[in-house]
């Protein structure tokens, strides 16, 4: 496969509602930004780009089939090749990886991945109903389909098995909202305390409103290129930032649609098929997991996401990462819920299964130089959701995974200050980062690694 | 005193409007202000009735109407699914139906939903739970009744429960629900 570079990106303002523009025009905001950021004009880029991948989750929200082609049309990309991808909350991450495939395979030299969602077209609880249709409509949805309920059940089990606390979850909310305070693209830029999170209305015990991301309208776009594509853009006058940002790892995993159907595997099966390289090589960790299993833990059960673990392991292996916590400088992960950020720390191997709660309050996942109003025992090590994540940025589903990619590109280009108008969220030494996109109750998960080529 | 929320819940619906302001003339100066107008939003209703077949899973619903709870078992390995599943995910073999109505069952996890999808908002608060059964490898999503909704507790995890069935079946998975045993 050929090297793939992520050279540019753009994000529209994420908002509760964008009635001022159609979805095509919102996509164009992000697309134009990405083109402008490499110093090209619209006709020149249109001439060079080979094709695109479109990302949006729900035909229900759009009430428009084939919305992808309407964006392609509006962007002036017809008759170039394109296709739409869909995989629930992971749609944006899948789109990024499909664009990567187009370049890596040699099918294209310049490919743009764009995504959007306009969720404001229905009221919040109807929107929840739409989203709940991404659970089995024969057996899950009719029982009381509600994603916040599904995730609340997961974390209830996590709390019971591992001792995770609501205060640990609330700490994630405080962190991500406060990070977003410095991100002008974010939907919710607020300072909260742990008490604020716990005092907000209870949505689905133990998750409160501030433990949960909101619905959004928004779009994002990224431009991926091969070495040949890079040369074509630069020959046309593009100003591509150096050092380049290369996509070095791609991973995906899946799991059963019905959360109830997930397996509960034994210790040996877990170690053989799911443990990270680091976990396998540590006798102390093997003993730790043995103790968990002796106390009844089974994997993945409903407290963990084997799709996320599978995607992570695959991406780490491809990128040559054996210790993600120490080798990654930041992770933008899919925190639709504070609890799922904690679950994902574990899936990605930032800490061991069962230790996500203590990891959340350790300080390791925080940004340096930001005053969170919390007592954090350890120094920042690997910033998680420096952008503010889904909880604070918003979650216009088809755009979300691409938004993560754009923020990762900007981190690795050290250009956060330029794009945000605020240096606070620039990870000081950003050489390697990961983006994590997650669907359903963990049905599709993607992990991609991006690195700065020094 | 009952505390009032600070914000009123939004809803659709309102007056029918048959005309909206627009420049009386369409000269360039008048048209130029069109770029500065707020957008027009309309309501569009979208209602569908689907004919949904439970297909090979139909016996599970038929059993509920007869107050029995079925599960699916791989005949050779014995791997058993609490939900209907026509073929085993490991061997690919067709599963067989077994009756688990009287198996010991416990709460594996739960939540109390204070909000929900629009369809279920009138039913809030309600408890969603995943139930584990002796000799069954997977869980069953269901409603849990007979608990104090104002006092959710991790102690509910592991609570022995038993199935109850609607007298008048709706041919939905909610024809069965669970209560403390």
HADDOCK unambig.tbl for C-alpha pairs under 7 A between the chains (distance, minus, plus):
assign (segid A and resid 19 and name CA) (segid B and resid 39 and name CA) 6.28 0.50 0.50
assign (segid A and resid 20 and name CA) (segid B and resid 38 and name CA) 6.95 0.50 0.50
assign (segid A and resid 20 and name CA) (segid B and resid 39 and name CA) 5.60 0.50 0.50
assign (segid A and resid 123 and name CA) (segid B and resid 11 and name CA) 6.88 0.50 0.50
assign (segid A and resid 125 and name CA) (segid B and resid 116 and name CA) 6.68 0.50 0.50
assign (segid A and resid 125 and name CA) (segid B and resid 117 and name CA) 5.09 0.50 0.50
assign (segid A and resid 125 and name CA) (segid B and resid 118 and name CA) 4.72 0.50 0.50
assign (segid A and resid 126 and name CA) (segid B and resid 117 and name CA) 6.14 0.50 0.50
assign (segid A and resid 126 and name CA) (segid B and resid 118 and name CA) 5.00 0.50 0.50
assign (segid A and resid 128 and name CA) (segid B and resid 117 and name CA) 4.94 0.50 0.50
assign (segid A and resid 129 and name CA) (segid B and resid 117 and name CA) 4.28 0.50 0.50
assign (segid A and resid 129 and name CA) (segid B and resid 118 and name CA) 5.89 0.50 0.50
assign (segid A and resid 139 and name CA) (segid B and resid 173 and name CA) 5.88 0.50 0.50
assign (segid A and resid 140 and name CA) (segid B and resid 141 and name CA) 6.73 0.50 0.50
assign (segid A and resid 142 and name CA) (segid B and resid 172 and name CA) 6.88 0.50 0.50
assign (segid A and resid 142 and name CA) (segid B and resid 173 and name CA) 6.72 0.50 0.50
assign (segid A and resid 143 and name CA) (segid B and resid 142 and name CA) 6.10 0.50 0.50
assign (segid A and resid 143 and name CA) (segid B and resid 143 and name CA) 6.77 0.50 0.50
assign (segid A and resid 143 and name CA) (segid B and resid 173 and name CA) 6.33 0.50 0.50
assign (segid A and resid 143 and name CA) (segid B and resid 174 and name CA) 5.61 0.50 0.50
assign (segid A and resid 144 and name CA) (segid B and resid 120 and name CA) 6.08 0.50 0.50
assign (segid A and resid 145 and name CA) (segid B and resid 117 and name CA) 6.53 0.50 0.50
assign (segid A and resid 146 and name CA) (segid B and resid 116 and name CA) 5.54 0.50 0.50
assign (segid A and resid 146 and name CA) (segid B and resid 117 and name CA) 5.69 0.50 0.50
assign (segid A and resid 149 and name CA) (segid B and resid 111 and name CA) 6.25 0.50 0.50
assign (segid A and resid 149 and name CA) (segid B and resid 113 and name CA) 6.14 0.50 0.50
assign (segid A and resid 152 and name CA) (segid B and resid 111 and name CA) 5.84 0.50 0.50
assign (segid A and resid 153 and name CA) (segid B and resid 109 and name CA) 5.61 0.50 0.50
assign (segid A and resid 153 and name CA) (segid B and resid 110 and name CA) 4.93 0.50 0.50
assign (segid A and resid 153 and name CA) (segid B and resid 111 and name CA) 5.33 0.50 0.50
assign (segid A and resid 156 and name CA) (segid B and resid 109 and name CA) 6.18 0.50 0.50
assign (segid A and resid 156 and name CA) (segid B and resid 110 and name CA) 6.71 0.50 0.50
assign (segid A and resid 157 and name CA) (segid B and resid 109 and name CA) 5.53 0.50 0.50
assign (segid A and resid 160 and name CA) (segid B and resid 154 and name CA) 6.25 0.50 0.50
assign (segid A and resid 202 and name CA) (segid B and resid 114 and name CA) 6.63 0.50 0.50
assign (segid A and resid 203 and name CA) (segid B and resid 113 and name CA) 6.26 0.50 0.50
assign (segid A and resid 203 and name CA) (segid B and resid 114 and name CA) 5.16 0.50 0.50
assign (segid A and resid 203 and name CA) (segid B and resid 115 and name CA) 5.45 0.50 0.50
assign (segid A and resid 204 and name CA) (segid B and resid 111 and name CA) 6.13 0.50 0.50
assign (segid A and resid 204 and name CA) (segid B and resid 112 and name CA) 5.39 0.50 0.50
assign (segid A and resid 204 and name CA) (segid B and resid 113 and name CA) 4.31 0.50 0.50
assign (segid A and resid 204 and name CA) (segid B and resid 114 and name CA) 5.65 0.50 0.50
assign (segid A and resid 204 and name CA) (segid B and resid 115 and name CA) 6.83 0.50 0.50
assign (segid A and resid 205 and name CA) (segid B and resid 111 and name CA) 5.34 0.50 0.50
assign (segid A and resid 205 and name CA) (segid B and resid 112 and name CA) 5.16 0.50 0.50
assign (segid A and resid 205 and name CA) (segid B and resid 113 and name CA) 6.60 0.50 0.50
assign (segid A and resid 260 and name CA) (segid B and resid 130 and name CA) 6.93 0.50 0.50
assign (segid A and resid 260 and name CA) (segid B and resid 138 and name CA) 5.99 0.50 0.50
assign (segid A and resid 260 and name CA) (segid B and resid 139 and name CA) 4.54 0.50 0.50
assign (segid A and resid 260 and name CA) (segid B and resid 140 and name CA) 5.63 0.50 0.50
assign (segid A and resid 260 and name CA) (segid B and resid 141 and name CA) 6.42 0.50 0.50
assign (segid A and resid 261 and name CA) (segid B and resid 138 and name CA) 5.24 0.50 0.50
assign (segid A and resid 261 and name CA) (segid B and resid 139 and name CA) 6.30 0.50 0.50
assign (segid A and resid 262 and name CA) (segid B and resid 138 and name CA) 6.64 0.50 0.50
assign (segid A and resid 263 and name CA) (segid B and resid 138 and name CA) 6.62 0.50 0.50
